[in-house]
């Protein structure tokens, strides 16, 4: 009769357990960012909040507006976190003047043209009417 103690059994099966844990885990987990349609109303609202915050923080004399939304992801947190990759362009509208950003044309004069690549993360809690830009990086 062969005696196999529990330690030997564990050592024998441990590599298989680790292999299964790596291969069997799901690729999408709750709470992880996932791609979302760029025309989603929540995404559009988050873009508007991010651009508004960028213009408030910027020392530029001119306003910037969305040139292109390159990527959008959403993550379920306490509310939603929108993760956005966008390109902003400098407009002809000055900050000190009343404006409607939709009607502000992009700069066409070469020395004044400027395009920024931005990464935004916007936290939204819809039921509290709360929006906060938690990451704003533009280069």
N, C-alpha and C positions, 0 to 999 in steps of 0.2 A: 504494500500500500504506500502510495506517495503522499507525503504531507506537503501542502503548499500553504505557507503562511500568508497573511493578508498583505504584508509589505511587498513580498515578491509579486503578488497579483497586481498590486497598485503600480509597481515599477514596470510591469509588463504592459499594462494598458494605458499608462499615463501619456505616452506619445500620441496614441490614437485619440485620446480625449482632447488634447491640445489641438491636434489637426482638425478635429471636428468643430471645435469652438471657433477656429479661424475661418473655416469654410462654411459653417452652418449659420453664422450670424447674418441677419438681414442687412442689405445694403442701405436701406432707408430706415432710419430710426425716428421715433417720435421726438420732436423738438429740434431736429436737424434742419438746416436751411434746405429749401427745395425751390426749383425754378418756378416762376409764376409769369403769366402772360403780361407783357409790358403795357397792354392797354387796360389792365385790371384797374377799376376805380380806386382801390386802395393804393396801388402802385403810383398812380397819377397824383393822388393826394400827397403821398410821401415825397414824390419828386418836387411838388410845389413847395412843401415845407422845407425841404433841403435847399432848394435854390433861394428861397426867401432868407433862410438862415445864413447861407453863403454871402449873399449881398449885404446882410447886416454886419457880418464879421469882417468883410473885405474893406481895405482902405482905398480901393480903386474909386476914381471919380465917376466911373460909368457902371451901369448895372449889367449883370450877366444873365443870360437865360439859357434854357436847355437847347442844345444843338442836336444831341442824339442820346437816347437811352440805350446803352449797349447791352446791359444785362440787369435782370431783376430777380431777386430771390426773396422768399418770405420764410420766417422762422416763428413757430408758435412759442411764445414766452408768456409772461403775464400780459396778454395782449398779443400784438404782432410786431416783429422786428423786420423791417424791409431793408434788404442789402442791395444797394444800387451802384452800378458802374455807369457813369455818364460823362458826356462831353458838354462843357458849357462854353458859350461864345460871348464875347463882349459886345454890348449893344451901343447904339448912339444915344440912348437915354441916360441923362445924368441923374445922380442920386438925389440932388437937392431939388429937383423939379418934380411936380406931380406926374405920375406915369401910369400907363396900363401896359404891363410887361408884354402882353400878347401883341401889342401894336408897336413895340420897339424893334426896329430893324437891327440886324447885325452890322457891325462896323465893316466898311468896305475899303477904307483907306489903310494902306499897308502898315504904316507905323502904329496905328491904333488897333489893328486886328489882333485878337488874342483868343486862343482856344485852350481850355484847361481840361485835363483828364481828372475826373473826380471819383472818389469812393465815398459813399454816404451810407450810414446806418441810421435808420429812423425808427424809433420806438413809438408805437401807436396803441393806445388803449381806447377803443372806440366808445365803450359804454361810459367813459369818463370825459370824453371829448378832449383827450390828452395826446399831444404829439411832442416828441423831443428828438432832436438830432444828437445822437450819442457819438457818432464818428463823422468827421468832415475832413477829408484829405484831398487837396487839389494841387496838381503840379502842371 
